[in-house]
Each structure stands twice: as C-alpha cells, then as structure tokens.
Amino acid sequence: MSPTKISIVIKALRKEYNLTQEDLAIKSGVGLRFLRELEQGKPTVRLDKVNQVLNLFNKEVGVCDKVESM
C-alpha cells in the first residue's frame, strides 16, 4: 500500500496533536487495525469511519473537482 492524500493528512494531523495511533483510534471510536490501514493508504476503507476519525479534527471527507494530471 502506498500513502494516499487522505492518509498523509490524517497522519499529519495525528502527529500535530501529539497522538499515537492507539490514542487516535480510541478517541475516534475506530479499531487500531483500521487506523493503521488508513494511514498506510489502504485503497478500500469505509468513509463513515474515515469521517469518525476526521471529526476529532473538525474535518470531514467531501466532494471536490478532480485535478487532471498532465
């Protein structure tokens, strides 16, 4: 698995708030395995659980225009 934009953002937020993966999993109510896979860039994750994690940072997954690569 390679990091995705969302995995990079979540990991950066976790570190900014000085949380371990275990701390973040507990505080957001998701499993530690889910959080580890999310930060590693697993291509298939449940968006409701991603939003559970992001909710701690007052953020959520949203729809945006796709950026075309050249």
ZAROFI-792014 format. One record per residue (C-alpha): y negated, z negated, x; residue in three letters. Coordinates in steps of 0.001 Angstrom, whole numbers. Layout:
REM ZAROFI-792014
y, z, x, lofi
Y, Z, X, ALA
...
END
This chain:
REM ZAROFI-792014
y, z, x, lofi
0, 0, 0, MET
-3457, 808, 1246, SER
-6601, -1036, 191, PRO
-8487, 323, -2800, THR
-12147, -167, -3614, LYS
-11347, -2927, -6093, ILE
-9013, -4709, -3673, SER
-11706, -4641, -995, ILE
-14312, -6031, -3407, VAL
-12068, -8835, -4657, ILE
-11053, -9856, -1151, LYS
-14704, -9847, -10, ALA
-15769, -11969, -2996, LEU
-12944, -14417, -2369, ARG
-13965, -14811, 1254, LYS
-17670, -15066, 355, GLU
-16836, -18038, -1865, TYR
-14514, -19535, 781, ASN
-11439, -19388, -1439, LEU
-7874, -18929, -308, THR
-5650, -16549, -2243, GLN
-3913, -19574, -3712, GLU
-7236, -21148, -4782, ASP
-8360, -17939, -6476, LEU
-5029, -17441, -8224, ALA
-5113, -20977, -9618, ILE
-8769, -20862, -10665, LYS
-8395, -17488, -12383, SER
-5033, -18257, -14009, GLY
-3034, -15449, -12402, VAL
16, -15653, -10200, GLY
-278, -15761, -6437, LEU
2012, -12733, -6141, ARG
-268, -10731, -8465, PHE
-3334, -11639, -6431, LEU
-1655, -10727, -3147, ARG
-551, -7369, -4513, GLU
-4027, -6766, -5931, LEU
-5686, -7433, -2570, GLU
-3143, -5200, -833, GLN
-4062, -2298, -3118, GLY
-1029, -2054, -5384, LYS
-1618, 1139, -7382, PRO
-431, -309, -10705, THR
-1984, -3570, -11865, VAL
-2868, -4940, -15276, ARG
-6580, -4557, -15948, LEU
-6693, -7672, -18106, ASP
-5505, -9719, -15141, LYS
-7942, -7962, -12801, VAL
-10733, -8918, -15193, ASN
-9427, -12506, -15265, GLN
-9944, -12660, -11506, VAL
-13319, -10889, -11591, LEU
-14540, -13167, -14383, ASN
-14841, -16022, -11868, LEU
-17474, -13966, -10049, PHE
-19233, -12909, -13283, ASN
-17959, -9339, -12915, LYS
-15593, -7023, -14784, GLU
-13959, -3628, -14423, VAL
-15983, -911, -16115, GLY
-16142, 2813, -16630, VAL
-18287, 4882, -14292, CYS
-18685, 8505, -13351, ASP
-16137, 9810, -10883, LYS
-17522, 10665, -7477, VAL
-16366, 14088, -6338, GLU
-15192, 14276, -2753, SER
-16075, 17334, -707, MET
END
